[in-house]
């Protein structure tokens, strides 16, 4: 498995993973826009196939934000997500970031458990954060 920078040719596969992973997937135009404006965008690749991705950026001078992380269902629980988060954190550290935040659906207990296993802590809850009215849990990690 390798982690590498996203390339525009990866967008179709990233969208397949995005659509299978989220109730309200981001549109491809938004993902391409995030890439175009310089957001961090890494993919995990296994046997020449993209199996996961992470999108992130520096929101404030010393605060990073994970925008989206997803792994193809067939490749979950095989450390692809862990490798992607760790790769993003390494990049954040190079830019002097000392805090990383993200939002996750409050009902997504598996994702919350995953992030906790990487040292993230629940910071607060945002009511009706998602379009369908679901709450978000804001998670934070000091690096």
C-alpha positions in Angstrom: 0.0 0.0 0.0 1.2 3.5 -0.8 0.0 6.9 0.1 0.5 9.5 -2.6 -0.8 12.9 -3.7 -4.2 12.9 -5.5 -4.1 13.4 -9.2 -7.1 14.7 -11.2 -7.4 11.3 -12.9 -8.2 9.8 -9.5 -11.4 11.8 -9.2 -13.8 9.2 -10.6 -12.6 6.6 -8.2 -12.6 9.0 -5.2 -16.2 9.8 -6.1 -17.1 6.1 -6.0 -15.6 5.8 -2.5 -17.2 9.1 -1.4 -20.7 8.0 -2.6 -20.5 4.6 -0.9 -19.2 6.1 2.3 -21.5 9.1 3.0 -25.2 9.7 3.2 -24.6 13.2 1.8 -21.5 12.9 -0.5 -19.7 15.9 -1.6 -20.2 16.7 -5.3 -17.3 16.1 -7.6 -17.0 19.8 -8.4 -16.3 20.5 -4.8 -13.6 17.9 -4.5 -12.0 19.2 -7.6 -12.2 22.7 -6.3 -10.6 21.8 -3.0 -7.7 20.2 -5.0 -7.5 23.3 -7.3 -7.2 25.7 -4.4 -4.4 23.7 -2.7 -6.1 21.7 0.0 -4.1 18.6 1.0 -5.5 15.7 -0.9 -3.9 12.2 -0.5 -5.0 8.8 -1.7 -4.2 5.3 -0.5 -3.4 2.9 -3.3 -3.3 -0.9 -3.3 -2.3 -2.8 -6.5 -2.6 0.3 -8.6 -6.2 1.0 -7.4 -7.2 4.0 -5.2 -8.9 2.5 -2.1 -9.2 5.6 0.1 -8.5 9.3 0.4 -8.2 12.2 2.8 -8.7 15.9 2.2 -7.4 18.4 4.7 -6.3 22.0 5.0 -4.9 24.5 7.5 -7.9 26.6 8.7 -6.1 29.0 11.0 -2.4 29.6 11.5 -1.9 26.6 13.7 -5.1 24.6 13.3 -5.5 21.8 10.7 -8.9 20.5 9.6 -9.7 17.1 8.1 -12.4 17.8 5.6 -13.1 14.2 4.5 -11.7 10.7 5.0 -13.1 7.6 3.4 -11.9 4.1 2.5 -13.6 1.6 0.1 -15.8 -0.8 2.2 -13.8 -3.8 0.9 -10.6 -2.3 2.3 -11.7 -1.1 5.7 -10.1 -2.3 8.9 -6.8 -2.8 7.1 -5.1 0.4 8.3 -5.6 2.4 5.2 -7.5 5.1 7.1 -4.9 5.1 9.8 -2.1 5.6 7.3 -4.0 8.4 5.6 -4.6 10.3 8.8 -1.0 9.8 9.9 0.3 11.1 6.6 -1.9 14.2 6.8 -0.7 14.8 10.4 2.9 14.6 9.2 2.2 17.3 6.6 0.4 19.5 9.3 3.4 19.2 11.5 5.7 20.5 8.7 3.6 23.6 8.6 3.6 24.2 12.3 0.1 23.0 13.0 -0.4 21.9 16.6 -4.2 21.1 16.6 -6.2 19.0 14.2 -10.0 19.1 14.2 -12.8 17.3 12.3 -16.5 16.8 12.3 -18.1 13.4 12.3 -21.8 12.4 12.4 -22.8 11.8 16.1 -24.4 8.5 15.1 -21.3 7.2 13.3 -20.0 5.3 16.4 -17.4 3.4 14.3 -15.8 6.6 13.0 -15.8 8.1 16.4 -14.1 5.0 17.8 -11.6 5.1 15.0 -10.6 8.7 15.6 -10.4 8.1 19.3 -7.9 5.2 18.6 -5.7 7.8 16.9 -5.8 10.2 19.9 -8.7 12.5 18.9 -11.0 13.6 21.7 -14.6 14.7 21.5 -14.6 18.5 21.9 -18.3 19.5 21.4 -21.4 18.8 19.5 -23.0 20.9 16.7 -26.8 20.3 16.5 -28.2 19.8 13.1 -24.9 20.2 11.4 -25.7 18.0 8.4 -28.3 18.7 5.7 -30.6 15.9 7.0 -30.5 17.4 10.5 -28.0 15.0 12.1 -25.7 16.4 14.8 -21.9 16.5 14.4 -19.3 15.7 17.0 -16.3 17.9 16.7 -13.1 16.0 17.5 -9.7 17.4 18.3 -6.2 16.1 18.5 -3.1 18.0 19.8 0.0 17.2 17.8 
